[in-house]
Amino acid sequence: MLPFLPIFTLAQATPTPVTPPTPPVEIVQPQQVRVLPGNLDDVPVFNSNSPELVQKEGILLSTFPPDGKSTPTAHLNFPFKGRFDVFAHHIAKPPTPEDLRTLYLGIILYNPGTKPVKVDILQAASYLSQPDAPFIELPSFVENPDSTIYAGPGDRVMNDILRGRRQVNFPSRLVIPPKQSQMLLNLPLPVRTLEPPLNGRSTLIRLHSNRLVYAASLARFASVDAQRNELPPTLEEWQQLLDKGELAGPRDRAPTPPDDTSDRIIYGRVAGVAQGSQWQAKLTDRPNARSLSIPAPGQAFSYGLSTLPGGQLGTTQSQSARMLVRYPDTAYFAHGNYGVQYSLTLPLLNRSSKTQTVTLALQTPVKQDENQGGLRFLEPPSNQVFFRGTVQIRYNDDAGLPQTRYVHLLQRRGQQGEPLVTIKMPPSDQRLVQVDFLYPPDASPPQVLTIRTLKESSPAMSSTKMLQDLACKAPGNPNHQQVRSLIVNR
């Protein structure tokens, strides 16, 4: 047997050639990026996202007064009245491999007054990543009329709220007696049966209160009875944690101060009250104009979406919601605007003397603060998913019939995206298009909404795609840079 050993060893040691991945080609689209008109509304948003990963039970966010509390600095003393939102996005991971207790997320409301408070629950949704909404592979573009397409809890929650839904486990109204509290939410993040033991929960609730209320989000492990059954925390146990507890942990990385001029920005996670639940905008040629002129054939322009410092795409506009109150080690702004609804109206007008074909697309360009010759895209896009969510599009089709469509998008960094809608506009035709979506917690900003008028000849579009494919598949070709230049300048 010994003579065979060296042969076997040599065979095993022979390395298998590895083909390096094809580097992406950068495609620059030299188009204008416009400032998004409008602004966030004044609706306060209870925004509980720090710490995102929770391993130590405690207070996630409290707007209660600090009086009588064991940790006064954990309470931000901000009451709500009228319209307000509650957003929470957290992940449970066992503090040790053996500790597989279920972590519960509790959201409590308190009536400080002398009369009952009526809190109407307008829309509400809360989902786990396992088993409610796992992160699965999805096509980049798929129709979603029945709400069956989603990947991740944030994606699924935003889809429900976009359609105006309230989950059945939420009542339509809470009535809170004077000087008393009630649980708005008391739900688990189980990990025991998962591999790895990791689970997340996303929640968005739209509310209206007729009187002042305070709110708090809390994290607490389930207690265990004599039969070793896990029990959800009671209202009394949540109240005790609120009064006696400290901030939950571990704490996230501290954010970069807004006046810091260093290149690397740490945005931080949000824990506080942000200002703004919805961004409504009418996109027109100029302020107070009534229409938006479509681009010339072969041209396009874009509007930035969820732009932020370091990713303003040359607009100098940051759409990040400002914080009304916050903890000192959390984000200075609600970068990303998670849970914010963008409601955009486009009164398109064809001023030319010919019928034009116009497309609208949501795109995810490479993040940049300046517009360095245009928007930068990658072919193929990177593996990192930067947007997954459902977009609502309302418009009159080419037959004049009203249409409402829901399209689920999954876009990776640098992805140009497919048209949400394609319409043919005769000369002087006016067409109203409305685009709505809620920015999902599993996304990374910024994105753009691009309006493009196609060239008259469809073969020109086909040849562009052919050039992109050629540039992508043969980057070693000596004509590669020439091909890339042709793409950019088409």
Stockholm file with secondary structure:
# STOCKHOLM 1.0

chainA/1-490         MLPFLPIFTLAQATPTPVTPPTPPVEIVQPQQVRVLPGNLDDVPVFNSNSPELVQKEGILLSTFPPDGKSTPTAHLNFPFKGRFDVFAHHIAKPPTPEDLRTLYLGIILYNPGTKPVKVDILQAASYLSQPDAPFIELPSFVENPDSTIYAGPGDRVMNDILRGRRQVNFPSRLVIPPKQSQMLLNLPLPVRTLEPPLNGRSTLIRLHSNRLVYAASLARFASVDAQRNELPPTLEEWQQLLDKGELAGPRDRAPTPPDDTSDRIIYGRVAGVAQGSQWQAKLTDRPNARSLSIPAPGQAFSYGLSTLPGGQLGTTQSQSARMLVRYPDTAYFAHGNYGVQYSLTLPLLNRSSKTQTVTLALQTPVKQDENQGGLRFLEPPSNQVFFRGTVQIRYNDDAGLPQTRYVHLLQRRGQQGEPLVTIKMPPSDQRLVQVDFLYPPDASPPQVLTIRTLKESSPAMSSTKMLQDLACKAPGNPNHQQVRSLIVNR
#=GR chainA/1-490 SS CTTHHHHHHHHHHSCCCCCCCCCCEEEEECCEEECCCSEECSCEEEEECSSSEECBCEEEEECSCCTTCSSGGGCCCCCEEEEEEEEEEEEECCSSTTCCCCEEEEEEEECCSSSCEEEEEEEEEEEETTTTSCCCCCCSEEECTTSCCCCSHHHHHHHHHHTTCBCTTSCSEEEECTTCEEEEEEEEECCTTCSSCCEEEEEEEEEEEEEEEEEEEEEEECEECTTCCEECCCHHHHHHHHHHCCBCBSCCCCCCCTTCCCSCCCCCCCEEEEECSEEEEECCSSTTCSCEECCCTTCEEEEEESCBTTBCTTSCCCCCEEEEEECTTSCSEETTCTTCEEEEEEEEECCSSSCEEEEEEEEBCCCCSSCSSSEEEEESCCSCEEEEEEEEEEEECTTSCEEEEEEEEEEETTBCCCEEEEEEECTTCEEEEEEEEECCTTCCSCEEEEEEECCSCHHHHHHHHHHHHHHHHCTTSTTHHHHHHHHHHC
#=GC SS_cons         CTTHHHHHHHHHHSCCCCCCCCCCEEEEECCEEECCCSEECSCEEEEECSSSEECBCEEEEECSCCTTCSSGGGCCCCCEEEEEEEEEEEEECCSSTTCCCCEEEEEEEECCSSSCEEEEEEEEEEEETTTTSCCCCCCSEEECTTSCCCCSHHHHHHHHHHTTCBCTTSCSEEEECTTCEEEEEEEEECCTTCSSCCEEEEEEEEEEEEEEEEEEEEEEECEECTTCCEECCCHHHHHHHHHHCCBCBSCCCCCCCTTCCCSCCCCCCCEEEEECSEEEEECCSSTTCSCEECCCTTCEEEEEESCBTTBCTTSCCCCCEEEEEECTTSCSEETTCTTCEEEEEEEEECCSSSCEEEEEEEEBCCCCSSCSSSEEEEESCCSCEEEEEEEEEEEECTTSCEEEEEEEEEEETTBCCCEEEEEEECTTCEEEEEEEEECCTTCCSCEEEEEEECCSCHHHHHHHHHHHHHHHHCTTSTTHHHHHHHHHHC
//
